[in-house]
């Protein structure tokens, strides 16, 4: 680069160069500064506008709520005045007399309950009057009770079983009698309980006599009276062969086993 002595000696030239550089810098960076200032102004205006709109909307909502509450209060007040001014209607009079009707319904309900209870008592009396009168089929002590759903030990089977009747201890060939009036409905030689006789009685009762000595004293269809001899105590029940001589006696009602001691005082 060639040094121009004239130029170095002329200060105006140097000042003009500096001014020119400053002007260029302002032209380059001033645009962004002005742009930033404008953005700030626009943002501030937008924030102020939004805030003013929010406050205006809130004020409008508050006024609407106040007007709505006042209108409802006036409506309620008007309804209350109208209700106070209304005369008593026929329906209101009927409602005021409702307790009397309820009392009448209570009385009728009570009468129905009493009538049903009386009918139940009458029905029970009919059942009792239609029940057969039982007696002991053989004289002897109970050696094994009726178990119901409870398991009891069987000496013969060496296991626990359900015992559906009672065992009455008695000597071999001791007379076995019909426990009540009835009809001989079945005679069989059961593989488990030996010679067995069934007697049907009124009111759906059946008595069953097992471990008998003979099946030749009565026939199916024979009518028997309470105390009539139908067989004797035997040892024909294989499932109870190790027990003492006894009569195995069962009572059924409506095809269900019952405890004989509920009907006979042994």
C-alpha positions as a printed Julia matrix, in Angstrom:
266×3 Matrix{Float64}:
    0.0      0.0    0.0
    1.32     3.34  -0.95
    1.37     5.99   1.71
    0.16     9.32   0.51
    1.81    11.97   2.46
   -0.74    14.5    1.34
   -3.52    12.58   2.69
   -1.88    12.06   6.02
   -1.27    15.63   6.39
   -4.95    16.55   5.65
   -7.1     16.07   8.8
  -10.37    16.69   6.97
   -9.91    13.55   4.96
   -9.4     11.49   8.12
  -12.54    12.98   9.79
  -14.66    12.31   6.77
  -13.61     8.67   6.82
  -14.63     8.3   10.46
  -17.98     9.98   9.88
  -18.59     7.79   6.88
  -17.88     4.67   8.98
  -20.25     5.83  11.75
  -23.0      6.5    9.25
  -22.58     3.02   7.78
  -22.76     1.48  11.25
  -25.92     3.4   12.09
  -27.47     2.37   8.79
  -26.71    -1.3    9.47
  -27.67    -1.54  13.18
  -30.24     1.23  13.46
  -32.79    -0.71  11.5
  -32.84    -3.51  14.08
  -33.04    -1.02  16.95
  -36.03     0.71  15.41
  -37.63    -2.68  14.72
  -37.2     -3.72  18.38
  -38.72    -0.46  19.63
  -41.74    -0.93  17.35
  -42.23    -4.5   18.57
  -42.23    -3.32  22.19
  -44.83    -0.66  21.42
  -47.11    -3.15  19.62
  -46.78    -5.71  22.47
  -47.66    -3.15  25.12
  -50.71    -2.04  23.14
  -51.87    -5.65  22.72
  -51.5     -6.4   26.47
  -53.43    -3.28  27.39
  -56.21    -4.13  24.91
  -56.58    -7.7   26.24
  -56.64    -6.52  29.86
  -59.29    -3.92  29.05
  -61.46    -6.52  27.28
  -61.18    -8.97  30.21
  -62.24    -6.32  32.71
  -65.16    -5.32  30.49
  -66.33    -8.94  30.18
  -66.09    -9.46  33.95
  -68.14    -6.37  34.62
  -70.79    -7.5   32.14
  -70.98   -10.97  33.78
  -71.32    -9.46  37.25
  -74.17    -7.24  36.09
  -75.93   -10.18  34.43
  -75.56   -12.33  37.59
  -76.96    -9.58  39.75
  -79.9     -9.09  37.41
  -80.54   -12.9   37.3
  -80.53   -13.18  41.1
  -82.84   -10.2   41.45
  -85.26   -11.63  38.88
  -85.33   -15.05  40.68
  -85.91   -13.34  44.02
  -88.8    -11.4   42.6
  -90.24   -14.59  41.02
  -89.96   -16.49  44.31
  -91.5    -13.62  46.16
  -94.36   -13.45  43.65
  -94.92   -17.24  43.88
  -94.96   -17.06  47.67
  -97.55   -14.28  47.55
  -99.67   -16.23  45.07
  -99.49   -19.38  47.23
 -100.49   -17.46  50.34
 -103.45   -15.98  48.52
 -104.74   -19.32  47.13
 -107.77   -20.85  48.87
 -107.77   -24.42  50.16
 -108.59   -26.75  47.29
 -110.56   -29.97  47.29
 -107.37   -31.98  46.92
 -105.9    -30.28  50.01
 -109.02   -31.16  51.98
 -108.73   -34.77  50.87
 -105.07   -34.81  51.92
 -106.03   -33.39  55.31
 -108.4    -36.33  55.74
 -105.71   -38.84  54.69
 -104.87   -39.95  58.27
 -108.44   -41.16  58.7
 -108.12   -43.26  55.56
 -104.79   -44.62  56.81
 -106.39   -45.56  60.09
 -109.13   -47.4   58.19
 -106.51   -49.22  56.12
 -104.61   -50.15  59.3
 -107.8    -51.53  60.81
 -108.59   -53.57  57.69
 -105.01   -54.87  57.57
 -105.2    -55.84  61.23
 -108.46   -57.68  60.6
 -106.92   -59.52  57.66
 -103.92   -60.57  59.78
 -106.19   -61.73  62.58
 -108.33   -63.68  60.13
 -105.28   -65.31  58.58
 -103.99   -66.26  62.03
 -107.37   -67.74  62.89
 -107.35   -69.69  59.64
 -103.86   -70.96  60.4
 -104.98   -72.12  63.83
 -107.97   -73.88  62.27
 -105.72   -75.52  59.68
 -103.33   -76.67  62.41
 -106.24   -78.1   64.36
 -107.37   -79.96  61.24
 -103.88   -81.34  60.76
 -103.7    -82.46  64.38
 -107.14   -84.06  64.18
 -106.13   -85.9   60.98
 -102.83   -87.14  62.39
 -102.72   -90.84  63.28
 -102.46   -91.74  66.96
  -99.22   -93.72  67.38
  -98.21   -96.24  70.01
  -95.0    -98.12  70.77
  -94.55  -100.97  68.22
  -92.58  -103.14  70.65
  -91.68  -102.8   74.29
  -87.97  -102.2   74.77
  -85.22   -99.67  75.36
  -83.75   -97.51  72.58
  -80.32   -98.91  71.75
  -79.62   -96.53  68.84
  -81.32   -93.16  68.26
  -82.48   -91.45  65.09
  -79.51   -89.41  63.82
  -81.02   -87.19  61.14
  -78.13   -85.71  59.17
  -75.58   -86.59  61.86
  -73.29   -89.56  61.33
  -73.28   -92.3   64.0
  -70.97   -95.27  64.4
  -72.15   -98.68  63.13
  -70.61  -101.64  64.94
  -71.5   -104.01  62.12
  -70.12  -101.83  59.28
  -67.3   -100.37  61.41
  -67.95   -96.92  59.98
  -70.08   -93.84  60.53
  -73.5    -93.82  58.86
  -76.81   -91.93  58.92
  -79.42   -93.74  61.01
  -82.92   -92.98  59.67
  -84.87   -94.65  62.48
  -84.52   -95.89  66.03
  -83.54   -99.36  67.25
  -85.7   -100.82  70.04
  -83.96  -103.59  71.96
  -86.21  -106.67  72.43
  -85.85  -110.46  72.59
  -85.99  -112.51  69.4
  -89.54  -113.29  68.25
  -91.0   -110.6   70.52
  -94.32  -109.54  68.89
  -94.11  -106.4   66.72
  -97.37  -104.41  66.49
  -98.72  -101.81  64.1
  -98.03   -98.37  65.57
 -101.32   -96.94  64.23
 -104.3    -97.75  62.05
 -103.37   -98.17  58.41
 -102.89  -100.39  55.38
 -100.01  -102.78  54.67
  -98.5   -101.05  51.62
  -95.3   -103.07  51.11
  -93.61  -106.26  52.29
  -90.03  -106.91  51.2
  -86.82  -108.71  52.1
  -84.35  -105.84  51.94
  -80.7   -106.87  51.38
  -79.53  -104.38  54.0
  -82.33  -104.22  56.57
  -83.81  -107.74  56.22
  -87.54  -108.48  56.32
  -89.36  -105.11  56.22
  -93.05  -104.17  56.39
  -94.45  -100.75  55.36
  -97.76   -99.44  56.75
  -99.45   -96.38  55.21
 -101.44   -94.13  57.56
 -103.64   -91.08  57.05
 -102.18   -87.59  56.56
  -99.3    -89.0   54.43
  -97.64   -90.89  57.3
  -95.79   -94.19  56.76
  -94.21   -96.45  59.41
  -91.48   -98.93  58.5
  -90.59  -102.04  60.53
  -87.27  -103.78  59.72
  -85.12  -106.68  61.01
  -88.29  -108.78  61.41
  -88.5   -112.52  61.88
  -91.26  -113.3   59.39
  -93.27  -111.81  56.5
  -96.08  -114.37  56.62
  -98.41  -112.84  59.21
  -99.83  -110.1   56.95
 -100.24  -109.42  53.23
 -100.04  -106.26  51.16
 -103.38  -104.44  51.16
 -104.43  -105.72  54.59
 -105.99  -103.13  56.87
 -104.57  -103.18  60.38
 -105.48  -101.5   63.63
 -103.14   -99.97  66.16
 -101.72  -102.82  68.27
 -102.28  -105.59  65.71
  -99.33  -108.01  65.58
  -97.68  -107.96  62.15
  -94.43  -109.91  62.8
  -91.74  -110.57  65.4
  -88.24  -109.29  66.26
  -85.65  -111.1   64.14
  -82.0   -110.97  63.06
  -82.38  -110.6   59.31
  -80.76  -107.12  58.9
  -77.25  -107.79  57.61
  -76.21  -104.16  58.21
  -77.09  -104.5   61.93
  -76.32  -108.17  62.52
  -73.71  -107.48  65.23
  -76.17  -105.39  67.27
  -78.32  -106.83  70.05
  -81.7   -108.24  68.92
  -83.9   -105.25  68.12
  -86.61  -103.75  65.93
  -85.47  -101.08  63.47
  -88.4    -98.62  63.32
  -88.8    -95.6   61.0
  -91.44   -92.88  60.54
  -91.93   -90.99  57.27
  -94.18   -88.02  56.56
  -94.66   -86.65  53.04
  -91.92   -89.04  51.88
  -89.4    -87.58  54.33
  -87.94   -89.31  57.37
  -88.89   -87.91  60.78
  -87.66   -88.65  64.28
  -90.09   -91.29  65.67
  -89.73   -89.76  69.12
  -91.56   -86.66  67.82
  -94.73   -88.78  67.61
  -94.29   -91.61  70.12
  -93.32   -91.44  73.77
  -90.89   -94.32  74.14
